[in-house]
Amino acid sequence: MPEQQVYDPYRLIDDVEGLLIQRGHAPVRLDGRTGDRVAGASRLLRGLGIDPLRAPGDALDLDGQIAYQSRVHGD
């Protein structure tokens, strides 16, 4: 069985953004669409046989749940 391959979906988003800029595009990260970006990156990775996985330290909520509050309550 092959060794499990993992990649950080947030890193993939940064990689793709850089590639698009290199190719003459001007990508814009729209507010409130972070979930769409992460879901799309994770889905692409899974489709390529790579598991989306963040480093444990990167997954910590260090913003005091600001992102959570805005998604749930619109604050």
Predicted model as a PDB file, atoms N, CA, C, CB and O in Angstrom, pLDDT in the B-factor column:
MODEL        1                                                                  
ATOM      1  N   MET A   1       0.838  -1.178   0.000  1.00 65.00           N  
ATOM      2  CA  MET A   1       0.000   0.000   0.000  1.00 65.00           C  
ATOM      3  C   MET A   1       0.887   1.247   0.000  1.00 65.00           C  
ATOM      4  CB  MET A   1      -0.956  -0.005   1.218  1.00 65.00           C  
ATOM      5  O   MET A   1       1.831   1.327   0.786  1.00 65.00           O  
ATOM      6  N   PRO A   2       0.602   2.214  -0.863  1.00 74.00           N  
ATOM      7  CA  PRO A   2       1.434   3.415  -0.916  1.00 74.00           C  
ATOM      8  C   PRO A   2       1.296   4.245   0.359  1.00 74.00           C  
ATOM      9  CB  PRO A   2       1.065   4.262  -2.134  1.00 74.00           C  
ATOM     10  O   PRO A   2       0.279   4.201   1.051  1.00 74.00           O  
ATOM     11  N   GLU A   3       2.347   4.996   0.640  1.00 86.00           N  
ATOM     12  CA  GLU A   3       2.343   5.870   1.813  1.00 86.00           C  
ATOM     13  C   GLU A   3       1.325   6.994   1.624  1.00 86.00           C  
ATOM     14  CB  GLU A   3       3.756   6.456   2.065  1.00 86.00           C  
ATOM     15  O   GLU A   3       1.182   7.534   0.527  1.00 86.00           O  
ATOM     16  N   GLN A   4       0.627   7.336   2.691  1.00 88.00           N  
ATOM     17  CA  GLN A   4      -0.375   8.394   2.647  1.00 88.00           C  
ATOM     18  C   GLN A   4       0.293   9.727   2.310  1.00 88.00           C  
ATOM     19  CB  GLN A   4      -1.132   8.488   3.993  1.00 88.00           C  
ATOM     20  O   GLN A   4       1.303  10.099   2.907  1.00 88.00           O  
ATOM     21  N   GLN A   5      -0.286  10.434   1.349  1.00 92.00           N  
ATOM     22  CA  GLN A   5       0.207  11.753   0.985  1.00 92.00           C  
ATOM     23  C   GLN A   5      -0.756  12.799   1.544  1.00 92.00           C  
ATOM     24  CB  GLN A   5       0.355  11.893  -0.565  1.00 92.00           C  
ATOM     25  O   GLN A   5      -1.974  12.646   1.450  1.00 92.00           O  
ATOM     26  N   VAL A   6      -0.207  13.846   2.119  1.00 93.00           N  
ATOM     27  CA  VAL A   6      -1.037  14.919   2.672  1.00 93.00           C  
ATOM     28  C   VAL A   6      -0.522  16.259   2.165  1.00 93.00           C  
ATOM     29  CB  VAL A   6      -1.038  14.883   4.233  1.00 93.00           C  
ATOM     30  O   VAL A   6       0.647  16.397   1.804  1.00 93.00           O  
ATOM     31  N   TYR A   7      -1.423  17.250   2.143  1.00 94.00           N  
ATOM     32  CA  TYR A   7      -1.059  18.603   1.718  1.00 94.00           C  
ATOM     33  C   TYR A   7      -2.039  19.573   2.377  1.00 94.00           C  
ATOM     34  CB  TYR A   7      -1.083  18.743   0.142  1.00 94.00           C  
ATOM     35  O   TYR A   7      -3.225  19.273   2.517  1.00 94.00           O  
ATOM     36  N   ASP A   8      -1.540  20.712   2.770  1.00 93.00           N  
ATOM     37  CA  ASP A   8      -2.349  21.725   3.430  1.00 93.00           C  
ATOM     38  C   ASP A   8      -3.199  22.460   2.391  1.00 93.00           C  
ATOM     39  CB  ASP A   8      -1.452  22.720   4.211  1.00 93.00           C  
ATOM     40  O   ASP A   8      -2.649  23.083   1.483  1.00 93.00           O  
ATOM     41  N   PRO A   9      -4.532  22.400   2.509  1.00 94.00           N  
ATOM     42  CA  PRO A   9      -5.371  23.077   1.514  1.00 94.00           C  
ATOM     43  C   PRO A   9      -5.159  24.590   1.477  1.00 94.00           C  
ATOM     44  CB  PRO A   9      -6.826  22.786   1.791  1.00 94.00           C  
ATOM     45  O   PRO A   9      -5.309  25.203   0.421  1.00 94.00           O  
ATOM     46  N   TYR A  10      -4.817  25.195   2.599  1.00 93.00           N  
ATOM     47  CA  TYR A  10      -4.544  26.631   2.627  1.00 93.00           C  
ATOM     48  C   TYR A  10      -3.272  26.949   1.827  1.00 93.00           C  
ATOM     49  CB  TYR A  10      -4.403  27.127   4.089  1.00 93.00           C  
ATOM     50  O   TYR A  10      -3.186  27.979   1.158  1.00 93.00           O  
ATOM     51  N   ARG A  11      -2.316  26.068   1.909  1.00 94.00           N  
ATOM     52  CA  ARG A  11      -1.095  26.233   1.113  1.00 94.00           C  
ATOM     53  C   ARG A  11      -1.408  26.081  -0.374  1.00 94.00           C  
ATOM     54  CB  ARG A  11      -0.019  25.207   1.543  1.00 94.00           C  
ATOM     55  O   ARG A  11      -0.854  26.806  -1.200  1.00 94.00           O  
ATOM     56  N   LEU A  12      -2.286  25.148  -0.718  1.00 96.00           N  
ATOM     57  CA  LEU A  12      -2.678  24.972  -2.109  1.00 96.00           C  
ATOM     58  C   LEU A  12      -3.356  26.241  -2.640  1.00 96.00           C  
ATOM     59  CB  LEU A  12      -3.617  23.758  -2.252  1.00 96.00           C  
ATOM     60  O   LEU A  12      -3.114  26.646  -3.777  1.00 96.00           O  
ATOM     61  N   ILE A  13      -4.193  26.857  -1.827  1.00 96.00           N  
ATOM     62  CA  ILE A  13      -4.847  28.104  -2.229  1.00 96.00           C  
ATOM     63  C   ILE A  13      -3.792  29.167  -2.534  1.00 96.00           C  
ATOM     64  CB  ILE A  13      -5.817  28.602  -1.121  1.00 96.00           C  
ATOM     65  O   ILE A  13      -3.885  29.863  -3.545  1.00 96.00           O  
ATOM     66  N   ASP A  14      -2.793  29.293  -1.665  1.00 96.00           N  
ATOM     67  CA  ASP A  14      -1.712  30.254  -1.902  1.00 96.00           C  
ATOM     68  C   ASP A  14      -0.939  29.896  -3.172  1.00 96.00           C  
ATOM     69  CB  ASP A  14      -0.755  30.301  -0.691  1.00 96.00           C  
ATOM     70  O   ASP A  14      -0.597  30.776  -3.962  1.00 96.00           O  
ATOM     71  N   ASP A  15      -0.667  28.609  -3.365  1.00 97.00           N  
ATOM     72  CA  ASP A  15       0.062  28.150  -4.555  1.00 97.00           C  
ATOM     73  C   ASP A  15      -0.707  28.483  -5.838  1.00 97.00           C  
ATOM     74  CB  ASP A  15       0.318  26.632  -4.472  1.00 97.00           C  
ATOM     75  O   ASP A  15      -0.124  28.970  -6.806  1.00 97.00           O  
ATOM     76  N   VAL A  16      -1.995  28.223  -5.839  1.00 97.00           N  
ATOM     77  CA  VAL A  16      -2.822  28.477  -7.018  1.00 97.00           C  
ATOM     78  C   VAL A  16      -2.926  29.974  -7.278  1.00 97.00           C  
ATOM     79  CB  VAL A  16      -4.226  27.866  -6.842  1.00 97.00           C  
ATOM     80  O   VAL A  16      -2.875  30.412  -8.428  1.00 97.00           O  
ATOM     81  N   GLU A  17      -3.070  30.753  -6.222  1.00 97.00           N  
ATOM     82  CA  GLU A  17      -3.134  32.206  -6.387  1.00 97.00           C  
ATOM     83  C   GLU A  17      -1.851  32.717  -7.041  1.00 97.00           C  
ATOM     84  CB  GLU A  17      -3.360  32.902  -5.022  1.00 97.00           C  
ATOM     85  O   GLU A  17      -1.903  33.536  -7.959  1.00 97.00           O  
ATOM     86  N   GLY A  18      -0.703  32.234  -6.570  1.00 97.00           N  
ATOM     87  CA  GLY A  18       0.579  32.630  -7.155  1.00 97.00           C  
ATOM     88  C   GLY A  18       0.692  32.220  -8.614  1.00 97.00           C  
ATOM     89  O   GLY A  18       1.189  32.987  -9.439  1.00 97.00           O  
ATOM     90  N   LEU A  19       0.233  31.018  -8.936  1.00 98.00           N  
ATOM     91  CA  LEU A  19       0.263  30.538 -10.318  1.00 98.00           C  
ATOM     92  C   LEU A  19      -0.622  31.400 -11.218  1.00 98.00           C  
ATOM     93  CB  LEU A  19      -0.189  29.071 -10.384  1.00 98.00           C  
ATOM     94  O   LEU A  19      -0.231  31.743 -12.333  1.00 98.00           O  
ATOM     95  N   LEU A  20      -1.806  31.745 -10.735  1.00 98.00           N  
ATOM     96  CA  LEU A  20      -2.709  32.585 -11.516  1.00 98.00           C  
ATOM     97  C   LEU A  20      -2.104  33.960 -11.777  1.00 98.00           C  
ATOM     98  CB  LEU A  20      -4.048  32.731 -10.798  1.00 98.00           C  
ATOM     99  O   LEU A  20      -2.224  34.490 -12.882  1.00 98.00           O  
ATOM    100  N   ILE A  21      -1.462  34.534 -10.783  1.00 98.00           N  
ATOM    101  CA  ILE A  21      -0.797  35.825 -10.955  1.00 98.00           C  
ATOM    102  C   ILE A  21       0.314  35.703 -11.989  1.00 98.00           C  
ATOM    103  CB  ILE A  21      -0.231  36.336  -9.610  1.00 98.00           C  
ATOM    104  O   ILE A  21       0.475  36.566 -12.852  1.00 98.00           O  
ATOM    105  N   GLN A  22       1.075  34.624 -11.889  1.00 98.00           N  
ATOM    106  CA  GLN A  22       2.152  34.358 -12.842  1.00 98.00           C  
ATOM    107  C   GLN A  22       1.626  34.265 -14.274  1.00 98.00           C  
ATOM    108  CB  GLN A  22       2.877  33.066 -12.470  1.00 98.00           C  
ATOM    109  O   GLN A  22       2.309  34.659 -15.220  1.00 98.00           O  
ATOM    110  N   ARG A  23       0.425  33.748 -14.424  1.00 98.00           N  
ATOM    111  CA  ARG A  23      -0.177  33.559 -15.745  1.00 98.00           C  
ATOM    112  C   ARG A  23      -0.970  34.778 -16.211  1.00 98.00           C  
ATOM    113  CB  ARG A  23      -1.079  32.345 -15.729  1.00 98.00           C  
ATOM    114  O   ARG A  23      -1.668  34.712 -17.223  1.00 98.00           O  
ATOM    115  N   GLY A  24      -0.868  35.886 -15.480  1.00 98.00           N  
ATOM    116  CA  GLY A  24      -1.484  37.129 -15.922  1.00 98.00           C  
ATOM    117  C   GLY A  24      -2.880  37.403 -15.393  1.00 98.00           C  
ATOM    118  O   GLY A  24      -3.542  38.328 -15.863  1.00 98.00           O  
ATOM    119  N   HIS A  25      -3.341  36.624 -14.430  1.00 98.00           N  
ATOM    120  CA  HIS A  25      -4.664  36.845 -13.840  1.00 98.00           C  
ATOM    121  C   HIS A  25      -4.530  37.683 -12.569  1.00 98.00           C  
ATOM    122  CB  HIS A  25      -5.363  35.492 -13.529  1.00 98.00           C  
ATOM    123  O   HIS A  25      -3.433  37.847 -12.035  1.00 98.00           O  
ATOM    124  N   ALA A  26      -5.640  38.201 -12.101  1.00 97.00           N  
ATOM    125  CA  ALA A  26      -5.652  39.008 -10.879  1.00 97.00           C  
ATOM    126  C   ALA A  26      -6.677  38.432  -9.902  1.00 97.00           C  
ATOM    127  CB  ALA A  26      -5.975  40.502 -11.200  1.00 97.00           C  
ATOM    128  O   ALA A  26      -7.759  38.997  -9.741  1.00 97.00           O  
ATOM    129  N   PRO A  27      -6.346  37.300  -9.239  1.00 97.00           N  
ATOM    130  CA  PRO A  27      -7.307  36.703  -8.309  1.00 97.00           C  
ATOM    131  C   PRO A  27      -7.552  37.605  -7.101  1.00 97.00           C  
ATOM    132  CB  PRO A  27      -6.811  35.333  -7.843  1.00 97.00           C  
ATOM    133  O   PRO A  27      -6.650  38.299  -6.630  1.00 97.00           O  
ATOM    134  N   VAL A  28      -8.784  37.580  -6.615  1.00 96.00           N  
ATOM    135  CA  VAL A  28      -9.172  38.360  -5.436  1.00 96.00           C  
ATOM    136  C   VAL A  28      -9.832  37.414  -4.445  1.00 96.00           C  
ATOM    137  CB  VAL A  28     -10.137  39.543  -5.816  1.00 96.00           C  
ATOM    138  O   VAL A  28     -10.745  36.671  -4.805  1.00 96.00           O  
ATOM    139  N   ARG A  29      -9.380  37.438  -3.211  1.00 94.00           N  
ATOM    140  CA  ARG A  29      -9.994  36.606  -2.166  1.00 94.00           C  
ATOM    141  C   ARG A  29     -11.196  37.348  -1.610  1.00 94.00           C  
ATOM    142  CB  ARG A  29      -8.971  36.266  -1.025  1.00 94.00           C  
ATOM    143  O   ARG A  29     -11.052  38.296  -0.838  1.00 94.00           O  
ATOM    144  N   LEU A  30     -12.362  36.916  -2.002  1.00 92.00           N  
ATOM    145  CA  LEU A  30     -13.590  37.578  -1.579  1.00 92.00           C  
ATOM    146  C   LEU A  30     -13.887  37.296  -0.113  1.00 92.00           C  
ATOM    147  CB  LEU A  30     -14.762  37.130  -2.448  1.00 92.00           C  
ATOM    148  O   LEU A  30     -13.746  36.166   0.356  1.00 92.00           O  
ATOM    149  N   ASP A  31     -14.297  38.331   0.599  1.00 90.00           N  
ATOM    150  CA  ASP A  31     -14.673  38.172   2.003  1.00 90.00           C  
ATOM    151  C   ASP A  31     -15.851  37.210   2.103  1.00 90.00           C  
ATOM    152  CB  ASP A  31     -15.028  39.544   2.645  1.00 90.00           C  
ATOM    153  O   ASP A  31     -16.750  37.224   1.262  1.00 90.00           O  
ATOM    154  N   GLY A  32     -15.836  36.390   3.120  1.00 89.00           N  
ATOM    155  CA  GLY A  32     -16.935  35.465   3.360  1.00 89.00           C  
ATOM    156  C   GLY A  32     -16.895  34.221   2.497  1.00 89.00           C  
ATOM    157  O   GLY A  32     -17.809  33.400   2.581  1.00 89.00           O  
ATOM    158  N   ARG A  33     -15.876  34.047   1.673  1.00 92.00           N  
ATOM    159  CA  ARG A  33     -15.810  32.890   0.783  1.00 92.00           C  
ATOM    160  C   ARG A  33     -14.669  31.936   1.154  1.00 92.00           C  
ATOM    161  CB  ARG A  33     -15.643  33.354  -0.655  1.00 92.00           C  
ATOM    162  O   ARG A  33     -14.304  31.067   0.362  1.00 92.00           O  
ATOM    163  N   THR A  34     -14.113  32.095   2.343  1.00 90.00           N  
ATOM    164  CA  THR A  34     -13.018  31.233   2.781  1.00 90.00           C  
ATOM    165  C   THR A  34     -13.430  29.770   2.752  1.00 90.00           C  
ATOM    166  CB  THR A  34     -12.560  31.621   4.186  1.00 90.00           C  
ATOM    167  O   THR A  34     -12.660  28.911   2.321  1.00 90.00           O  
ATOM    168  N   GLY A  35     -14.635  29.487   3.207  1.00 90.00           N  
ATOM    169  CA  GLY A  35     -15.123  28.101   3.213  1.00 90.00           C  
ATOM    170  C   GLY A  35     -15.170  27.500   1.826  1.00 90.00           C  
ATOM    171  O   GLY A  35     -14.844  26.328   1.642  1.00 90.00           O  
ATOM    172  N   ASP A  36     -15.576  28.297   0.843  1.00 93.00           N  
ATOM    173  CA  ASP A  36     -15.602  27.821  -0.536  1.00 93.00           C  
ATOM    174  C   ASP A  36     -14.202  27.502  -1.031  1.00 93.00           C  
ATOM    175  CB  ASP A  36     -16.255  28.854  -1.445  1.00 93.00           C  
ATOM    176  O   ASP A  36     -13.984  26.480  -1.681  1.00 93.00           O  
ATOM    177  N   ARG A  37     -13.242  28.389  -0.720  1.00 94.00           N  
ATOM    178  CA  ARG A  37     -11.864  28.153  -1.152  1.00 94.00           C  
ATOM    179  C   ARG A  37     -11.304  26.884  -0.535  1.00 94.00           C  
ATOM    180  CB  ARG A  37     -10.979  29.341  -0.788  1.00 94.00           C  
ATOM    181  O   ARG A  37     -10.698  26.069  -1.230  1.00 94.00           O  
ATOM    182  N   VAL A  38     -11.503  26.713   0.763  1.00 92.00           N  
ATOM    183  CA  VAL A  38     -10.952  25.551   1.460  1.00 92.00           C  
ATOM    184  C   VAL A  38     -11.633  24.268   0.985  1.00 92.00           C  
ATOM    185  CB  VAL A  38     -11.113  25.709   2.985  1.00 92.00           C  
ATOM    186  O   VAL A  38     -10.966  23.255   0.773  1.00 92.00           O  
ATOM    187  N   ALA A  39     -12.949  24.305   0.818  1.00 93.00           N  
ATOM    188  CA  ALA A  39     -13.673  23.116   0.332  1.00 93.00           C  
ATOM    189  C   ALA A  39     -13.206  22.742  -1.065  1.00 93.00           C  
ATOM    190  CB  ALA A  39     -15.200  23.365   0.331  1.00 93.00           C  
ATOM    191  O   ALA A  39     -13.010  21.563  -1.360  1.00 93.00           O  
ATOM    192  N   GLY A  40     -13.027  23.745  -1.934  1.00 96.00           N  
ATOM    193  CA  GLY A  40     -12.566  23.471  -3.294  1.00 96.00           C  
ATOM    194  C   GLY A  40     -11.166  22.903  -3.318  1.00 96.00           C  
ATOM    195  O   GLY A  40     -10.891  21.952  -4.049  1.00 96.00           O  
ATOM    196  N   ALA A  41     -10.272  23.481  -2.517  1.00 96.00           N  
ATOM    197  CA  ALA A  41      -8.895  22.983  -2.461  1.00 96.00           C  
ATOM    198  C   ALA A  41      -8.862  21.565  -1.902  1.00 96.00           C  
ATOM    199  CB  ALA A  41      -8.015  23.914  -1.604  1.00 96.00           C  
ATOM    200  O   ALA A  41      -8.126  20.715  -2.403  1.00 96.00           O  
ATOM    201  N   SER A  42      -9.651  21.311  -0.874  1.00 94.00           N  
ATOM    202  CA  SER A  42      -9.693  19.975  -0.271  1.00 94.00           C  
ATOM    203  C   SER A  42     -10.251  18.954  -1.249  1.00 94.00           C  
ATOM    204  CB  SER A  42     -10.535  19.989   1.011  1.00 94.00           C  
ATOM    205  O   SER A  42      -9.761  17.827  -1.328  1.00 94.00           O  
ATOM    206  N   ARG A  43     -11.262  19.344  -1.983  1.00 96.00           N  
ATOM    207  CA  ARG A  43     -11.872  18.435  -2.957  1.00 96.00           C  
ATOM    208  C   ARG A  43     -10.886  18.114  -4.083  1.00 96.00           C  
ATOM    209  CB  ARG A  43     -13.166  19.050  -3.538  1.00 96.00           C  
ATOM    210  O   ARG A  43     -10.794  16.967  -4.520  1.00 96.00           O  
ATOM    211  N   LEU A  44     -10.155  19.121  -4.549  1.00 97.00           N  
ATOM    212  CA  LEU A  44      -9.151  18.895  -5.585  1.00 97.00           C  
ATOM    213  C   LEU A  44      -8.076  17.941  -5.091  1.00 97.00           C  
ATOM    214  CB  LEU A  44      -8.522  20.220  -6.025  1.00 97.00           C  
ATOM    215  O   LEU A  44      -7.689  17.014  -5.802  1.00 97.00           O  
ATOM    216  N   LEU A  45      -7.592  18.167  -3.873  1.00 96.00           N  
ATOM    217  CA  LEU A  45      -6.569  17.278  -3.323  1.00 96.00           C  
ATOM    218  C   LEU A  45      -7.067  15.844  -3.235  1.00 96.00           C  
ATOM    219  CB  LEU A  45      -6.132  17.760  -1.945  1.00 96.00           C  
ATOM    220  O   LEU A  45      -6.356  14.915  -3.620  1.00 96.00           O  
ATOM    221  N   ARG A  46      -8.279  15.655  -2.735  1.00 95.00           N  
ATOM    222  CA  ARG A  46      -8.833  14.295  -2.638  1.00 95.00           C  
ATOM    223  C   ARG A  46      -8.957  13.659  -4.019  1.00 95.00           C  
ATOM    224  CB  ARG A  46     -10.210  14.318  -1.944  1.00 95.00           C  
ATOM    225  O   ARG A  46      -8.700  12.466  -4.185  1.00 95.00           O  
ATOM    226  N   GLY A  47      -9.353  14.461  -5.011  1.00 97.00           N  
ATOM    227  CA  GLY A  47      -9.479  13.961  -6.375  1.00 97.00           C  
ATOM    228  C   GLY A  47      -8.151  13.531  -6.964  1.00 97.00           C  
ATOM    229  O   GLY A  47      -8.107  12.725  -7.893  1.00 97.00           O  
ATOM    230  N   LEU A  48      -7.069  14.069  -6.426  1.00 96.00           N  
ATOM    231  CA  LEU A  48      -5.732  13.699  -6.876  1.00 96.00           C  
ATOM    232  C   LEU A  48      -5.096  12.639  -5.982  1.00 96.00           C  
ATOM    233  CB  LEU A  48      -4.845  14.926  -6.926  1.00 96.00           C  
ATOM    234  O   LEU A  48      -3.920  12.313  -6.139  1.00 96.00           O  
ATOM    235  N   GLY A  49      -5.876  12.101  -5.043  1.00 94.00           N  
ATOM    236  CA  GLY A  49      -5.375  11.035  -4.170  1.00 94.00           C  
ATOM    237  C   GLY A  49      -4.521  11.522  -3.024  1.00 94.00           C  
ATOM    238  O   GLY A  49      -3.740  10.758  -2.457  1.00 94.00           O  
ATOM    239  N   ILE A  50      -4.665  12.795  -2.675  1.00 95.00           N  
ATOM    240  CA  ILE A  50      -3.892  13.385  -1.577  1.00 95.00           C  
ATOM    241  C   ILE A  50      -4.870  13.866  -0.519  1.00 95.00           C  
ATOM    242  CB  ILE A  50      -2.980  14.563  -2.078  1.00 95.00           C  
ATOM    243  O   ILE A  50      -5.862  14.524  -0.832  1.00 95.00           O  
ATOM    244  N   ASP A  51      -4.586  13.536   0.732  1.00 93.00           N  
ATOM    245  CA  ASP A  51      -5.468  13.937   1.828  1.00 93.00           C  
ATOM    246  C   ASP A  51      -5.188  15.373   2.255  1.00 93.00           C  
ATOM    247  CB  ASP A  51      -5.302  12.991   3.024  1.00 93.00           C  
ATOM    248  O   ASP A  51      -4.041  15.724   2.529  1.00 93.00           O  
ATOM    249  N   PRO A  52      -6.239  16.218   2.315  1.00 93.00           N  
ATOM    250  CA  PRO A  52      -6.033  17.571   2.824  1.00 93.00           C  
ATOM    251  C   PRO A  52      -5.791  17.514   4.329  1.00 93.00           C  
ATOM    252  CB  PRO A  52      -7.251  18.479   2.498  1.00 93.00           C  
ATOM    253  O   PRO A  52      -6.577  16.925   5.071  1.00 93.00           O  
ATOM    254  N   LEU A  53      -4.711  18.122   4.764  1.00 89.00           N  
ATOM    255  CA  LEU A  53      -4.373  18.074   6.182  1.00 89.00           C  
ATOM    256  C   LEU A  53      -3.567  19.302   6.535  1.00 89.00           C  
ATOM    257  CB  LEU A  53      -3.593  16.787   6.530  1.00 89.00           C  
ATOM    258  O   LEU A  53      -2.590  19.632   5.862  1.00 89.00           O  
ATOM    259  N   ARG A  54      -3.971  19.968   7.578  1.00 77.00           N  
ATOM    260  CA  ARG A  54      -3.233  21.134   8.070  1.00 77.00           C  
ATOM    261  C   ARG A  54      -2.299  20.705   9.184  1.00 77.00           C  
ATOM    262  CB  ARG A  54      -4.198  22.238   8.567  1.00 77.00           C  
ATOM    263  O   ARG A  54      -2.556  19.728   9.886  1.00 77.00           O  
ATOM    264  N   ALA A  55      -1.219  21.440   9.336  1.00 63.00           N  
ATOM    265  CA  ALA A  55      -0.322  21.219  10.463  1.00 63.00           C  
ATOM    266  C   ALA A  55      -1.102  21.539  11.732  1.00 63.00           C  
ATOM    267  CB  ALA A  55       0.982  22.096  10.350  1.00 63.00           C  
ATOM    268  O   ALA A  55      -1.864  22.506  11.751  1.00 63.00           O  
ATOM    269  N   PRO A  56      -0.931  20.751  12.794  1.00 60.00           N  
ATOM    270  CA  PRO A  56      -1.716  20.978  14.020  1.00 60.00           C  
ATOM    271  C   PRO A  56      -1.641  22.417  14.529  1.00 60.00           C  
ATOM    272  CB  PRO A  56      -1.242  20.043  15.109  1.00 60.00           C  
ATOM    273  O   PRO A  56      -2.652  22.963  14.970  1.00 60.00           O  
ATOM    274  N   GLY A  57      -0.486  23.027  14.476  1.00 59.00           N  
ATOM    275  CA  GLY A  57      -0.348  24.402  14.948  1.00 59.00           C  
ATOM    276  C   GLY A  57      -1.118  25.391  14.098  1.00 59.00           C  
ATOM    277  O   GLY A  57      -1.587  26.410  14.606  1.00 59.00           O  
ATOM    278  N   ASP A  58      -1.258  25.107  12.806  1.00 59.00           N  
ATOM    279  CA  ASP A  58      -1.988  25.996  11.912  1.00 59.00           C  
ATOM    280  C   ASP A  58      -3.490  25.901  12.120  1.00 59.00           C  
ATOM    281  CB  ASP A  58      -1.648  25.680  10.472  1.00 59.00           C  
ATOM    282  O   ASP A  58      -4.220  26.835  11.789  1.00 59.00           O  
ATOM    283  N   ALA A  59      -3.954  24.802  12.655  1.00 57.00           N  
ATOM    284  CA  ALA A  59      -5.386  24.599  12.826  1.00 57.00           C  
ATOM    285  C   ALA A  59      -5.927  25.216  14.120  1.00 57.00           C  
ATOM    286  CB  ALA A  59      -5.691  23.125  12.803  1.00 57.00           C  
ATOM    287  O   ALA A  59      -7.139  25.223  14.339  1.00 57.00           O  
ATOM    288  N   LEU A  60      -5.045  25.733  14.975  1.00 60.00           N  
ATOM    289  CA  LEU A  60      -5.498  26.343  16.227  1.00 60.00           C  
ATOM    290  C   LEU A  60      -6.270  27.627  15.950  1.00 60.00           C  
ATOM    291  CB  LEU A  60      -4.303  26.632  17.151  1.00 60.00           C  
ATOM    292  O   LEU A  60      -5.954  28.368  15.019  1.00 60.00           O  
ATOM    293  N   ASP A  61      -7.263  27.872  16.751  1.00 59.00           N  
ATOM    294  CA  ASP A  61      -8.069  29.089  16.623  1.00 59.00           C  
ATOM    295  C   ASP A  61      -7.418  30.184  17.462  1.00 59.00           C  
ATOM    296  CB  ASP A  61      -9.554  28.843  17.073  1.00 59.00           C  
ATOM    297  O   ASP A  61      -7.646  30.276  18.668  1.00 59.00           O  
ATOM    298  N   LEU A  62      -6.610  31.008  16.811  1.00 61.00           N  
ATOM    299  CA  LEU A  62      -5.912  32.060  17.537  1.00 61.00           C  
ATOM    300  C   LEU A  62      -6.555  33.432  17.365  1.00 61.00           C  
ATOM    301  CB  LEU A  62      -4.481  32.118  17.092  1.00 61.00           C  
ATOM    302  O   LEU A  62      -6.032  34.433  17.855  1.00 61.00           O  
ATOM    303  N   ASP A  63      -7.685  33.479  16.669  1.00 60.00           N  
ATOM    304  CA  ASP A  63      -8.343  34.763  16.448  1.00 60.00           C  
ATOM    305  C   ASP A  63      -9.483  35.014  17.436  1.00 60.00           C  
ATOM    306  CB  ASP A  63      -8.872  34.831  15.030  1.00 60.00           C  
ATOM    307  O   ASP A  63     -10.272  35.941  17.252  1.00 60.00           O  
ATOM    308  N   GLY A  64      -9.569  34.203  18.465  1.00 59.00           N  
ATOM    309  CA  GLY A  64     -10.593  34.404  19.483  1.00 59.00           C  
ATOM    310  C   GLY A  64     -11.995  34.128  18.978  1.00 59.00           C  
ATOM    311  O   GLY A  64     -12.958  34.746  19.432  1.00 59.00           O  
ATOM    312  N   GLN A  65     -12.112  33.214  18.052  1.00 62.00           N  
ATOM    313  CA  GLN A  65     -13.378  32.779  17.459  1.00 62.00           C  
ATOM    314  C   GLN A  65     -14.059  33.874  16.643  1.00 62.00           C  
ATOM    315  CB  GLN A  65     -14.314  32.307  18.542  1.00 62.00           C  
ATOM    316  O   GLN A  65     -15.275  33.834  16.461  1.00 62.00           O  
ATOM    317  N   ILE A  66     -13.301  34.844  16.153  1.00 60.00           N  
ATOM    318  CA  ILE A  66     -13.887  35.909  15.331  1.00 60.00           C  
ATOM    319  C   ILE A  66     -14.497  35.319  14.070  1.00 60.00           C  
ATOM    320  CB  ILE A  66     -12.825  36.972  14.965  1.00 60.00           C  
ATOM    321  O   ILE A  66     -15.612  35.676  13.693  1.00 60.00           O  
ATOM    322  N   ALA A  67     -13.762  34.405  13.408  1.00 61.00           N  
ATOM    323  CA  ALA A  67     -14.277  33.796  12.182  1.00 61.00           C  
ATOM    324  C   ALA A  67     -15.550  33.011  12.472  1.00 61.00           C  
ATOM    325  CB  ALA A  67     -13.218  32.879  11.545  1.00 61.00           C  
ATOM    326  O   ALA A  67     -16.501  33.061  11.692  1.00 61.00           O  
ATOM    327  N   TYR A  68     -15.574  32.283  13.590  1.00 58.00           N  
ATOM    328  CA  TYR A  68     -16.752  31.504  13.960  1.00 58.00           C  
ATOM    329  C   TYR A  68     -17.951  32.431  14.211  1.00 58.00           C  
ATOM    330  CB  TYR A  68     -16.460  30.646  15.214  1.00 58.00           C  
ATOM    331  O   TYR A  68     -19.048  32.188  13.708  1.00 58.00           O  
ATOM    332  N   GLN A  69     -17.732  33.473  14.979  1.00 59.00           N  
ATOM    333  CA  GLN A  69     -18.813  34.400  15.309  1.00 59.00           C  
ATOM    334  C   GLN A  69     -19.413  35.024  14.055  1.00 59.00           C  
ATOM    335  CB  GLN A  69     -18.305  35.493  16.243  1.00 59.00           C  
ATOM    336  O   GLN A  69     -20.631  35.161  13.939  1.00 59.00           O  
ATOM    337  N   SER A  70     -18.536  35.404  13.110  1.00 60.00           N  
ATOM    338  CA  SER A  70     -19.058  36.056  11.895  1.00 60.00           C  
ATOM    339  C   SER A  70     -19.846  35.078  11.046  1.00 60.00           C  
ATOM    340  CB  SER A  70     -17.914  36.655  11.069  1.00 60.00           C  
ATOM    341  O   SER A  70     -20.832  35.465  10.420  1.00 60.00           O  
ATOM    342  N   ARG A  71     -19.428  33.800  11.009  1.00 59.00           N  
ATOM    343  CA  ARG A  71     -20.171  32.803  10.224  1.00 59.00           C  
ATOM    344  C   ARG A  71     -21.511  32.484  10.864  1.00 59.00           C  
ATOM    345  CB  ARG A  71     -19.351  31.520  10.073  1.00 59.00           C  
ATOM    346  O   ARG A  71     -22.515  32.357  10.163  1.00 59.00           O  
ATOM    347  N   VAL A  72     -21.542  32.352  12.169  1.00 60.00           N  
ATOM    348  CA  VAL A  72     -22.751  31.924  12.864  1.00 60.00           C  
ATOM    349  C   VAL A  72     -23.704  33.073  13.130  1.00 60.00           C  
ATOM    350  CB  VAL A  72     -22.391  31.258  14.161  1.00 60.00           C  
ATOM    351  O   VAL A  72     -24.912  32.943  12.932  1.00 60.00           O  
ATOM    352  N   HIS A  73     -23.167  34.189  13.576  1.00 61.00           N  
ATOM    353  CA  HIS A  73     -24.011  35.295  14.019  1.00 61.00           C  
ATOM    354  C   HIS A  73     -23.981  36.508  13.090  1.00 61.00           C  
ATOM    355  CB  HIS A  73     -23.594  35.717  15.389  1.00 61.00           C  
ATOM    356  O   HIS A  73     -24.766  37.440  13.263  1.00 61.00           O  
ATOM    357  N   GLY A  74     -23.093  36.501  12.120  1.00 60.00           N  
ATOM    358  CA  GLY A  74     -22.990  37.656  11.234  1.00 60.00           C  
ATOM    359  C   GLY A  74     -22.386  38.876  11.906  1.00 60.00           C  
ATOM    360  O   GLY A  74     -22.531  39.995  11.413  1.00 60.00           O  
ATOM    361  N   ASP A  75     -21.704  38.666  13.036  1.00 50.00           N  
ATOM    362  CA  ASP A  75     -21.100  39.797  13.771  1.00 50.00           C  
ATOM    363  C   ASP A  75     -19.836  40.252  13.082  1.00 50.00           C  
ATOM    364  CB  ASP A  75     -20.790  39.408  15.234  1.00 50.00           C  
ATOM    365  O   ASP A  75     -19.184  41.188  13.544  1.00 50.00           O  
TER     366      ASP A  75                                                      
ENDMDL                                                                          
END                                                                             
